[in-house]
């Protein structure tokens, strides 16, 4: 179901080295006009970060809430 109004979403991927590990966080806000819709998704590796972004983008395009 698509939303009647135009929305603008934003997705920010933060990658941070911490010793021998890499921390990946996907910060997602499907509607920049509503700060309360923002969420942060911690990811264990690159594959899970890419999967999260794919799910977020696909959900945005079809107008569904995701993750």
TORKOL-4160 file (C-alpha; in steps of 0.2 Angstrom, whole numbers, padded with zeros to 4 digits, m for minus):
67
<pt num="1" X="0000" Y="0000" Z="0000"/>
<pt num="2" X="0007" Y="0017" Z="m0005"/>
<pt num="3" X="0006" Y="0032" Z="0006"/>
<pt num="4" X="m0005" Y="0046" Z="m0001"/>
<pt num="5" X="0008" Y="0060" Z="0003"/>
<pt num="6" X="0025" Y="0061" Z="m0003"/>
<pt num="7" X="0039" Y="0055" Z="0009"/>
<pt num="8" X="0057" Y="0058" Z="0010"/>
<pt num="9" X="0067" Y="0044" Z="0018"/>
<pt num="10" X="0086" Y="0044" Z="0023"/>
<pt num="11" X="0097" Y="0029" Z="0026"/>
<pt num="12" X="0115" Y="0032" Z="0034"/>
<pt num="13" X="0127" Y="0018" Z="0035"/>
<pt num="14" X="0140" Y="0020" Z="0049"/>
<pt num="15" X="0156" Y="0009" Z="0049"/>
<pt num="16" X="0168" Y="0010" Z="0063"/>
<pt num="17" X="0184" Y="0001" Z="0067"/>
<pt num="18" X="0186" Y="m0005" Z="0085"/>
<pt num="19" X="0202" Y="m0015" Z="0087"/>
<pt num="20" X="0200" Y="m0031" Z="0076"/>
<pt num="21" X="0182" Y="m0029" Z="0073"/>
<pt num="22" X="0171" Y="m0018" Z="0062"/>
<pt num="23" X="0155" Y="m0011" Z="0069"/>
<pt num="24" X="0141" Y="m0007" Z="0056"/>
<pt num="25" X="0125" Y="0003" Z="0060"/>
<pt num="26" X="0112" Y="0007" Z="0048"/>
<pt num="27" X="0102" Y="0022" Z="0053"/>
<pt num="28" X="0085" Y="0023" Z="0045"/>
<pt num="29" X="0071" Y="0036" Z="0044"/>
<pt num="30" X="0058" Y="0032" Z="0032"/>
<pt num="31" X="0050" Y="0050" Z="0034"/>
<pt num="32" X="0062" Y="0064" Z="0038"/>
<pt num="33" X="0047" Y="0075" Z="0043"/>
<pt num="34" X="0044" Y="0063" Z="0058"/>
<pt num="35" X="0060" Y="0061" Z="0069"/>
<pt num="36" X="0051" Y="0048" Z="0080"/>
<pt num="37" X="0051" Y="0035" Z="0065"/>
<pt num="38" X="0070" Y="0034" Z="0065"/>
<pt num="39" X="0078" Y="0018" Z="0070"/>
<pt num="40" X="0096" Y="0011" Z="0071"/>
<pt num="41" X="0100" Y="m0007" Z="0066"/>
<pt num="42" X="0116" Y="m0014" Z="0072"/>
<pt num="43" X="0123" Y="m0027" Z="0059"/>
<pt num="44" X="0136" Y="m0041" Z="0063"/>
<pt num="45" X="0144" Y="m0040" Z="0045"/>
<pt num="46" X="0143" Y="m0033" Z="0028"/>
<pt num="47" X="0130" Y="m0046" Z="0022"/>
<pt num="48" X="0118" Y="m0042" Z="0035"/>
<pt num="49" X="0120" Y="m0023" Z="0033"/>
<pt num="50" X="0117" Y="m0025" Z="0014"/>
<pt num="51" X="0102" Y="m0036" Z="0018"/>
<pt num="52" X="0095" Y="m0023" Z="0030"/>
<pt num="53" X="0097" Y="m0009" Z="0017"/>
<pt num="54" X="0088" Y="m0019" Z="0004"/>
<pt num="55" X="0074" Y="m0023" Z="0015"/>
<pt num="56" X="0072" Y="m0005" Z="0020"/>
<pt num="57" X="0072" Y="0002" Z="0002"/>
<pt num="58" X="0060" Y="m0012" Z="m0004"/>
<pt num="59" X="0048" Y="m0008" Z="0010"/>
<pt num="60" X="0049" Y="0011" Z="0007"/>
<pt num="61" X="0046" Y="0008" Z="m0012"/>
<pt num="62" X="0030" Y="m0002" Z="m0008"/>
<pt num="63" X="0025" Y="0009" Z="0006"/>
<pt num="64" X="0026" Y="m0003" Z="0020"/>
<pt num="65" X="0034" Y="m0002" Z="0037"/>
<pt num="66" X="0050" Y="m0013" Z="0038"/>
<pt num="67" X="0061" Y="m0020" Z="0051"/>
